[in-house]
Amino acid sequence: MNSKNNLQEKQISPAELNQLIVDSIQDVKGIDIVVMDLKGLDGAPTDFFIICHGTSNTQVKAIADRIVINLKKEHSQIPNHVEGLSNCSWVLVDYFNTVVHIFHQETREFYHIEDLWSDAKVTVFENL
């Protein structure tokens, strides 16, 4: 098998990527998960934001770790960038077209970035 075919097998759609991220968050009991579709909004830094929070720094880190591990294991997807792991009050996991924001509950309430992109199409997921 040549490397071009190998790369094609690893491609997943944005919807599949986002669903795997949401599933990974739910695996670790992330709270108040929203997917914001930013496509078509002027000045949007990416196509999608996925936002959630945890109740402790340990849970925030566990959510970030689960996302990175699951996407690498299931689809060989590696994030472009991860930041915020040093204090885990706001961890950002960047997959180019989808950026995941994992907050500690108080940090999410303080920044409330959903309001900054209130024109986006929002999908809310139930807490498990």
VMD Tcl script that builds the backbone (N, CA, C; Angstrom):
set m [mol new atoms 384]
animate dup $m
set s [atomselect $m all]
$s set {name element resname resid chain x y z} {
  {N N MET 1 A 0.852 -1.169 0.000}
  {CA C MET 1 A 0.000 0.000 0.000}
  {C C MET 1 A 0.899 1.233 0.000}
  {N N ASN 2 A 0.623 2.169 -0.898}
  {CA C ASN 2 A 1.455 3.370 -0.922}
  {C C ASN 2 A 0.990 4.370 0.122}
  {N N SER 3 A 1.819 5.380 0.382}
  {CA C SER 3 A 1.508 6.325 1.450}
  {C C SER 3 A 0.294 7.183 1.129}
  {N N LYS 4 A 0.014 7.450 -0.159}
  {CA C LYS 4 A -1.146 8.243 -0.519}
  {C C LYS 4 A -2.431 7.530 -0.106}
  {N N ASN 5 A -2.540 6.230 -0.393}
  {CA C ASN 5 A -3.721 5.471 0.022}
  {C C ASN 5 A -3.827 5.412 1.533}
  {N N ASN 6 A -2.705 5.287 2.200}
  {CA C ASN 6 A -2.696 5.246 3.654}
  {C C ASN 6 A -3.253 6.542 4.235}
  {N N LEU 7 A -2.880 7.688 3.659}
  {CA C LEU 7 A -3.402 8.964 4.129}
  {C C LEU 7 A -4.897 9.075 3.884}
  {N N GLN 8 A -5.375 8.579 2.750}
  {CA C GLN 8 A -6.801 8.650 2.457}
  {C C GLN 8 A -7.613 7.837 3.456}
  {N N GLU 9 A -7.095 6.720 3.899}
  {CA C GLU 9 A -7.817 5.903 4.866}
  {C C GLU 9 A -7.976 6.623 6.204}
  {N N LYS 10 A -7.073 7.543 6.503}
  {CA C LYS 10 A -7.101 8.229 7.789}
  {C C LYS 10 A -8.010 9.454 7.785}
  {N N GLN 11 A -8.452 9.892 6.611}
  {CA C GLN 11 A -9.301 11.070 6.528}
  {C C GLN 11 A -10.673 10.780 7.126}
  {N N ILE 12 A -11.162 11.711 7.909}
  {CA C ILE 12 A -12.518 11.611 8.434}
  {C C ILE 12 A -13.200 12.945 8.198}
  {N N SER 13 A -14.505 12.911 8.097}
  {CA C SER 13 A -15.263 14.138 7.852}
  {C C SER 13 A -15.292 14.981 9.120}
  {N N PRO 14 A -15.560 16.277 8.972}
  {CA C PRO 14 A -15.703 17.127 10.168}
  {C C PRO 14 A -16.792 16.612 11.115}
  {N N ALA 15 A -17.884 16.109 10.560}
  {CA C ALA 15 A -18.961 15.577 11.414}
  {C C ALA 15 A -18.483 14.373 12.217}
  {N N GLU 16 A -17.716 13.473 11.581}
  {CA C GLU 16 A -17.182 12.304 12.283}
  {C C GLU 16 A -16.181 12.728 13.356}
  {N N LEU 17 A -15.313 13.673 13.006}
  {CA C LEU 17 A -14.335 14.181 13.967}
  {C C LEU 17 A -15.043 14.772 15.177}
  {N N ASN 18 A -16.024 15.627 14.918}
  {CA C ASN 18 A -16.743 16.280 16.013}
  {C C ASN 18 A -17.488 15.278 16.881}
  {N N GLN 19 A -18.094 14.266 16.256}
  {CA C GLN 19 A -18.818 13.262 17.043}
  {C C GLN 19 A -17.863 12.454 17.918}
  {N N LEU 20 A -16.702 12.124 17.388}
  {CA C LEU 20 A -15.720 11.395 18.189}
  {C C LEU 20 A -15.234 12.241 19.358}
  {N N ILE 21 A -15.067 13.527 19.133}
  {CA C ILE 21 A -14.673 14.424 20.226}
  {C C ILE 21 A -15.765 14.471 21.284}
  {N N VAL 22 A -17.018 14.630 20.858}
  {CA C VAL 22 A -18.140 14.671 21.815}
  {C C VAL 22 A -18.224 13.350 22.577}
  {N N ASP 23 A -18.091 12.225 21.883}
  {CA C ASP 23 A -18.125 10.916 22.553}
  {C C ASP 23 A -17.007 10.808 23.584}
  {N N SER 24 A -15.831 11.308 23.243}
  {CA C SER 24 A -14.687 11.260 24.162}
  {C C SER 24 A -14.954 12.107 25.403}
  {N N ILE 25 A -15.564 13.263 25.205}
  {CA C ILE 25 A -15.917 14.132 26.339}
  {C C ILE 25 A -16.939 13.426 27.227}
  {N N GLN 26 A -17.938 12.823 26.608}
  {CA C GLN 26 A -18.976 12.134 27.385}
  {C C GLN 26 A -18.412 10.935 28.139}
  {N N ASP 27 A -17.384 10.276 27.590}
  {CA C ASP 27 A -16.738 9.150 28.273}
  {C C ASP 27 A -16.213 9.549 29.647}
  {N N VAL 28 A -15.801 10.804 29.779}
  {CA C VAL 28 A -15.193 11.277 31.026}
  {C C VAL 28 A -16.157 12.227 31.757}
  {N N LYS 29 A -17.438 12.159 31.359}
  {CA C LYS 29 A -18.507 12.920 32.035}
  {C C LYS 29 A -18.308 14.425 31.964}
  {N N GLY 30 A -17.806 14.920 30.802}
  {CA C GLY 30 A -17.749 16.363 30.583}
  {C C GLY 30 A -19.150 16.937 30.640}
  {N N ILE 31 A -19.266 18.179 31.061}
  {CA C ILE 31 A -20.561 18.793 31.353}
  {C C ILE 31 A -20.874 19.894 30.346}
  {N N ASP 32 A -22.174 20.007 30.013}
  {CA C ASP 32 A -22.698 21.076 29.147}
  {C C ASP 32 A -21.907 21.201 27.843}
  {N N ILE 33 A -21.903 20.132 27.069}
  {CA C ILE 33 A -21.180 20.078 25.805}
  {C C ILE 33 A -21.996 20.806 24.741}
  {N N VAL 34 A -21.340 21.729 24.043}
  {CA C VAL 34 A -21.958 22.401 22.907}
  {C C VAL 34 A -20.998 22.358 21.726}
  {N N VAL 35 A -21.578 22.191 20.536}
  {CA C VAL 35 A -20.826 22.311 19.295}
  {C C VAL 35 A -21.346 23.559 18.611}
  {N N MET 36 A -20.428 24.475 18.313}
  {CA C MET 36 A -20.790 25.728 17.658}
  {C C MET 36 A -20.263 25.699 16.226}
  {N N ASP 37 A -21.175 25.802 15.272}
  {CA C ASP 37 A -20.819 25.832 13.859}
  {C C ASP 37 A -20.560 27.287 13.488}
  {N N LEU 38 A -19.294 27.620 13.264}
  {CA C LEU 38 A -18.877 28.991 12.983}
  {C C LEU 38 A -18.713 29.264 11.491}
  {N N LYS 39 A -18.928 28.243 10.671}
  {CA C LYS 39 A -18.770 28.434 9.226}
  {C C LYS 39 A -19.699 29.557 8.771}
  {N N GLY 40 A -19.181 30.412 7.948}
  {CA C GLY 40 A -19.994 31.503 7.423}
  {C C GLY 40 A -20.008 32.748 8.283}
  {N N LEU 41 A -19.430 32.701 9.474}
  {CA C LEU 41 A -19.375 33.889 10.317}
  {C C LEU 41 A -18.094 34.668 10.025}
  {N N ASP 42 A -18.225 35.953 9.822}
  {CA C ASP 42 A -17.056 36.791 9.553}
  {C C ASP 42 A -16.096 36.764 10.730}
  {N N GLY 43 A -14.826 36.581 10.428}
  {CA C GLY 43 A -13.792 36.631 11.458}
  {C C GLY 43 A -13.662 35.382 12.307}
  {N N ALA 44 A -14.409 34.336 11.980}
  {CA C ALA 44 A -14.332 33.104 12.775}
  {C C ALA 44 A -12.950 32.474 12.608}
  {N N PRO 45 A -12.329 32.074 13.715}
  {CA C PRO 45 A -10.979 31.515 13.644}
  {C C PRO 45 A -10.925 30.066 13.174}
  {N N THR 46 A -12.067 29.402 13.103}
  {CA C THR 46 A -12.141 27.992 12.726}
  {C C THR 46 A -13.568 27.687 12.284}
  {N N ASP 47 A -13.823 26.463 11.868}
  {CA C ASP 47 A -15.171 26.079 11.448}
  {C C ASP 47 A -16.071 25.699 12.625}
  {N N PHE 48 A -15.471 25.062 13.645}
  {CA C PHE 48 A -16.257 24.586 14.788}
  {C C PHE 48 A -15.525 24.845 16.097}
  {N N PHE 49 A -16.283 25.225 17.110}
  {CA C PHE 49 A -15.830 25.174 18.498}
  {C C PHE 49 A -16.625 24.070 19.165}
  {N N ILE 50 A -15.950 23.264 19.968}
  {CA C ILE 50 A -16.638 22.350 20.873}
  {C C ILE 50 A -16.241 22.793 22.271}
  {N N ILE 51 A -17.247 23.037 23.096}
  {CA C ILE 51 A -17.011 23.607 24.422}
  {C C ILE 51 A -17.652 22.708 25.468}
  {N N CYS 52 A -16.934 22.501 26.563}
  {CA C CYS 52 A -17.474 21.755 27.695}
  {C C CYS 52 A -16.732 22.203 28.941}
  {N N HIS 53 A -17.149 21.660 30.080}
  {CA C HIS 53 A -16.384 21.923 31.296}
  {C C HIS 53 A -16.395 20.702 32.211}
  {N N GLY 54 A -15.449 20.744 33.135}
  {CA C GLY 54 A -15.339 19.734 34.170}
  {C C GLY 54 A -15.404 20.429 35.522}
  {N N THR 55 A -15.543 19.639 36.566}
  {CA C THR 55 A -15.690 20.206 37.903}
  {C C THR 55 A -14.382 20.262 38.679}
  {N N SER 56 A -13.307 19.750 38.084}
  {CA C SER 56 A -11.999 19.803 38.746}
  {C C SER 56 A -10.912 19.872 37.677}
  {N N ASN 57 A -9.739 20.311 38.078}
  {CA C ASN 57 A -8.612 20.344 37.147}
  {C C ASN 57 A -8.275 18.935 36.658}
  {N N THR 58 A -8.429 17.955 37.531}
  {CA C THR 58 A -8.168 16.569 37.160}
  {C C THR 58 A -9.125 16.115 36.067}
  {N N GLN 59 A -10.395 16.462 36.182}
  {CA C GLN 59 A -11.369 16.076 35.161}
  {C C GLN 59 A -11.102 16.814 33.846}
  {N N VAL 60 A -10.749 18.090 33.911}
  {CA C VAL 60 A -10.423 18.847 32.702}
  {C C VAL 60 A -9.278 18.171 31.959}
  {N N LYS 61 A -8.231 17.796 32.668}
  {CA C LYS 61 A -7.087 17.116 32.045}
  {C C LYS 61 A -7.506 15.757 31.491}
  {N N ALA 62 A -8.334 15.033 32.225}
  {CA C ALA 62 A -8.790 13.714 31.764}
  {C C ALA 62 A -9.592 13.834 30.468}
  {N N ILE 63 A -10.409 14.864 30.345}
  {CA C ILE 63 A -11.183 15.075 29.119}
  {C C ILE 63 A -10.238 15.333 27.953}
  {N N ALA 64 A -9.287 16.238 28.148}
  {CA C ALA 64 A -8.325 16.556 27.087}
  {C C ALA 64 A -7.540 15.312 26.685}
  {N N ASP 65 A -7.066 14.572 27.670}
  {CA C ASP 65 A -6.299 13.357 27.382}
  {C C ASP 65 A -7.135 12.343 26.606}
  {N N ARG 66 A -8.390 12.160 26.992}
  {CA C ARG 66 A -9.258 11.184 26.332}
  {C C ARG 66 A -9.481 11.562 24.869}
  {N N ILE 67 A -9.691 12.848 24.604}
  {CA C ILE 67 A -9.887 13.295 23.226}
  {C C ILE 67 A -8.654 12.967 22.389}
  {N N VAL 68 A -7.487 13.373 22.871}
  {CA C VAL 68 A -6.245 13.174 22.120}
  {C C VAL 68 A -5.979 11.687 21.890}
  {N N ILE 69 A -6.144 10.881 22.921}
  {CA C ILE 69 A -5.885 9.440 22.811}
  {C C ILE 69 A -6.868 8.785 21.846}
  {N N ASN 70 A -8.158 9.073 21.987}
  {CA C ASN 70 A -9.160 8.430 21.131}
  {C C ASN 70 A -8.988 8.797 19.661}
  {N N LEU 71 A -8.748 10.064 19.372}
  {CA C LEU 71 A -8.603 10.459 17.980}
  {C C LEU 71 A -7.338 9.901 17.353}
  {N N LYS 72 A -6.271 9.814 18.139}
  {CA C LYS 72 A -5.041 9.227 17.611}
  {C C LYS 72 A -5.234 7.736 17.378}
  {N N LYS 73 A -5.852 7.053 18.339}
  {CA C LYS 73 A -6.023 5.602 18.257}
  {C C LYS 73 A -6.999 5.203 17.151}
  {N N GLU 74 A -8.112 5.892 17.047}
  {CA C GLU 74 A -9.164 5.472 16.123}
  {C C GLU 74 A -8.990 6.006 14.709}
  {N N HIS 75 A -8.337 7.173 14.549}
  {CA C HIS 75 A -8.241 7.774 13.215}
  {C C HIS 75 A -6.883 8.394 12.917}
  {N N SER 76 A -5.888 8.115 13.733}
  {CA C SER 76 A -4.539 8.661 13.545}
  {C C SER 76 A -4.547 10.184 13.444}
  {N N GLN 77 A -5.489 10.824 14.117}
  {CA C GLN 77 A -5.580 12.285 14.122}
  {C C GLN 77 A -4.814 12.823 15.329}
  {N N ILE 78 A -3.865 13.700 15.051}
  {CA C ILE 78 A -3.060 14.309 16.101}
  {C C ILE 78 A -3.371 15.800 16.115}
  {N N PRO 79 A -3.594 16.386 17.283}
  {CA C PRO 79 A -3.927 17.817 17.302}
  {C C PRO 79 A -2.771 18.675 16.789}
  {N N ASN 80 A -3.125 19.774 16.184}
  {CA C ASN 80 A -2.141 20.752 15.749}
  {C C ASN 80 A -1.459 21.379 16.953}
  {N N HIS 81 A -2.244 21.583 18.016}
  {CA C HIS 81 A -1.724 22.285 19.191}
  {C C HIS 81 A -2.597 21.959 20.404}
  {N N VAL 82 A -1.974 21.829 21.540}
  {CA C VAL 82 A -2.684 21.680 22.813}
  {C C VAL 82 A -2.051 22.667 23.777}
  {N N GLU 83 A -2.884 23.443 24.452}
  {CA C GLU 83 A -2.325 24.350 25.456}
  {C C GLU 83 A -3.226 24.425 26.677}
  {N N GLY 84 A -2.639 24.805 27.802}
  {CA C GLY 84 A -3.380 24.954 29.041}
  {C C GLY 84 A -3.264 23.777 29.987}
  {N N LEU 85 A -2.468 22.784 29.648}
  {CA C LEU 85 A -2.365 21.602 30.510}
  {C C LEU 85 A -1.601 21.879 31.800}
  {N N SER 86 A -0.867 22.982 31.859}
  {CA C SER 86 A -0.081 23.253 33.068}
  {C C SER 86 A -0.956 23.578 34.272}
  {N N ASN 87 A -2.107 24.242 34.048}
  {CA C ASN 87 A -2.981 24.524 35.191}
  {C C ASN 87 A -4.384 23.952 35.039}
  {N N CYS 88 A -4.758 23.556 33.826}
  {CA C CYS 88 A -6.023 22.870 33.537}
  {C C CYS 88 A -7.272 23.643 33.949}
  {N N SER 89 A -7.217 24.964 33.896}
  {CA C SER 89 A -8.458 25.705 34.100}
  {C C SER 89 A -9.138 25.987 32.766}
  {N N TRP 90 A -8.337 26.013 31.680}
  {CA C TRP 90 A -8.863 26.151 30.316}
  {C C TRP 90 A -7.873 25.470 29.392}
  {N N VAL 91 A -8.255 24.319 28.861}
  {CA C VAL 91 A -7.399 23.580 27.943}
  {C C VAL 91 A -7.990 23.713 26.547}
  {N N LEU 92 A -7.118 24.013 25.597}
  {CA C LEU 92 A -7.519 24.148 24.205}
  {C C LEU 92 A -6.846 23.044 23.406}
  {N N VAL 93 A -7.654 22.307 22.635}
  {CA C VAL 93 A -7.132 21.250 21.765}
  {C C VAL 93 A -7.533 21.626 20.340}
  {N N ASP 94 A -6.533 21.878 19.501}
  {CA C ASP 94 A -6.755 22.420 18.169}
  {C C ASP 94 A -6.584 21.339 17.104}
  {N N TYR 95 A -7.681 21.024 16.404}
  {CA C TYR 95 A -7.650 20.099 15.276}
  {C C TYR 95 A -7.913 20.852 13.965}
  {N N PHE 96 A -7.338 22.022 13.805}
  {CA C PHE 96 A -7.451 22.882 12.626}
  {C C PHE 96 A -8.868 23.393 12.427}
  {N N ASN 97 A -9.761 22.574 11.877}
  {CA C ASN 97 A -11.127 23.026 11.599}
  {C C ASN 97 A -12.040 22.936 12.813}
  {N N THR 98 A -11.605 22.229 13.829}
  {CA C THR 98 A -12.355 22.118 15.088}
  {C C THR 98 A -11.407 22.443 16.235}
  {N N VAL 99 A -11.828 23.372 17.071}
  {CA C VAL 99 A -11.054 23.724 18.258}
  {C C VAL 99 A -11.904 23.392 19.478}
  {N N VAL 100 A -11.335 22.602 20.372}
  {CA C VAL 100 A -12.039 22.167 21.573}
  {C C VAL 100 A -11.586 23.021 22.753}
  {N N HIS 101 A -12.553 23.583 23.475}
  {CA C HIS 101 A -12.287 24.368 24.681}
  {C C HIS 101 A -12.830 23.574 25.865}
  {N N ILE 102 A -11.935 23.175 26.756}
  {CA C ILE 102 A -12.320 22.407 27.938}
  {C C ILE 102 A -12.017 23.286 29.146}
  {N N PHE 103 A -13.046 23.696 29.831}
  {CA C PHE 103 A -12.915 24.633 30.931}
  {C C PHE 103 A -13.103 23.963 32.283}
  {N N HIS 104 A -12.517 24.547 33.308}
  {CA C HIS 104 A -12.958 24.318 34.676}
  {C C HIS 104 A -14.244 25.129 34.795}
  {N N GLN 105 A -15.195 24.679 35.561}
  {CA C GLN 105 A -16.521 25.295 35.611}
  {C C GLN 105 A -16.461 26.806 35.861}
  {N N GLU 106 A -15.691 27.251 36.838}
  {CA C GLU 106 A -15.637 28.684 37.166}
  {C C GLU 106 A -15.025 29.495 36.022}
  {N N THR 107 A -14.045 28.933 35.340}
  {CA C THR 107 A -13.409 29.630 34.218}
  {C C THR 107 A -14.393 29.784 33.065}
  {N N ARG 108 A -15.175 28.761 32.813}
  {CA C ARG 108 A -16.183 28.855 31.740}
  {C C ARG 108 A -17.207 29.925 32.069}
  {N N GLU 109 A -17.639 29.972 33.321}
  {CA C GLU 109 A -18.617 30.984 33.723}
  {C C GLU 109 A -18.043 32.394 33.597}
  {N N PHE 110 A -16.758 32.551 33.868}
  {CA C PHE 110 A -16.116 33.865 33.780}
  {C C PHE 110 A -16.004 34.343 32.328}
  {N N TYR 111 A -15.511 33.480 31.428}
  {CA C TYR 111 A -15.267 33.883 30.038}
  {C C TYR 111 A -16.487 33.764 29.136}
  {N N HIS 112 A -17.315 32.798 29.387}
  {CA C HIS 112 A -18.540 32.529 28.629}
  {C C HIS 112 A -18.367 32.835 27.136}
  {N N ILE 113 A -17.442 32.111 26.504}
  {CA C ILE 113 A -17.122 32.403 25.102}
  {C C ILE 113 A -18.275 32.094 24.148}
  {N N GLU 114 A -19.255 31.342 24.605}
  {CA C GLU 114 A -20.425 31.113 23.763}
  {C C GLU 114 A -21.083 32.438 23.371}
  {N N ASP 115 A -21.059 33.413 24.269}
  {CA C ASP 115 A -21.669 34.715 23.979}
  {C C ASP 115 A -20.912 35.470 22.893}
  {N N LEU 116 A -19.599 35.240 22.783}
  {CA C LEU 116 A -18.804 35.935 21.774}
  {C C LEU 116 A -19.182 35.501 20.364}
  {N N TRP 117 A -19.693 34.296 20.223}
  {CA C TRP 117 A -20.055 33.740 18.925}
  {C C TRP 117 A -21.536 33.373 18.924}
  {N N SER 118 A -22.371 34.240 19.452}
  {CA C SER 118 A -23.792 33.935 19.623}
  {C C SER 118 A -24.543 33.783 18.300}
  {N N ASP 119 A -23.952 34.216 17.182}
  {CA C ASP 119 A -24.587 34.038 15.877}
  {C C ASP 119 A -24.369 32.643 15.307}
  {N N ALA 120 A -23.546 31.852 15.947}
  {CA C ALA 120 A -23.244 30.506 15.455}
  {C C ALA 120 A -24.447 29.583 15.638}
  {N N LYS 121 A -24.488 28.565 14.794}
  {CA C LYS 121 A -25.478 27.493 14.972}
  {C C LYS 121 A -24.952 26.609 16.101}
  {N N VAL 122 A -25.774 26.375 17.121}
  {CA C VAL 122 A -25.329 25.663 18.315}
  {C C VAL 122 A -26.095 24.355 18.464}
  {N N THR 123 A -25.342 23.283 18.724}
  {CA C THR 123 A -25.926 21.991 19.062}
  {C C THR 123 A -25.539 21.675 20.496}
  {N N VAL 124 A -26.538 21.409 21.330}
  {CA C VAL 124 A -26.308 21.123 22.741}
  {C C VAL 124 A -26.491 19.623 22.967}
  {N N PHE 125 A -25.582 19.034 23.739}
  {CA C PHE 125 A -25.633 17.614 24.048}
  {C C PHE 125 A -26.015 17.420 25.514}
  {N N GLU 126 A -26.789 16.394 25.762}
  {CA C GLU 126 A -27.214 16.092 27.128}
  {C C GLU 126 A -26.035 15.626 27.963}
  {N N ASN 127 A -26.067 15.957 29.239}
  {CA C ASN 127 A -25.072 15.433 30.172}
  {C C ASN 127 A -25.408 13.980 30.444}
  {N N LEU 128 A -24.376 13.150 30.492}
  {CA C LEU 128 A -24.588 11.723 30.767}
  {C C LEU 128 A -24.325 11.410 32.220}
}
mol reanalyze $m
mol bondsrecalc $m
mol representation Tube
mol addrep $m
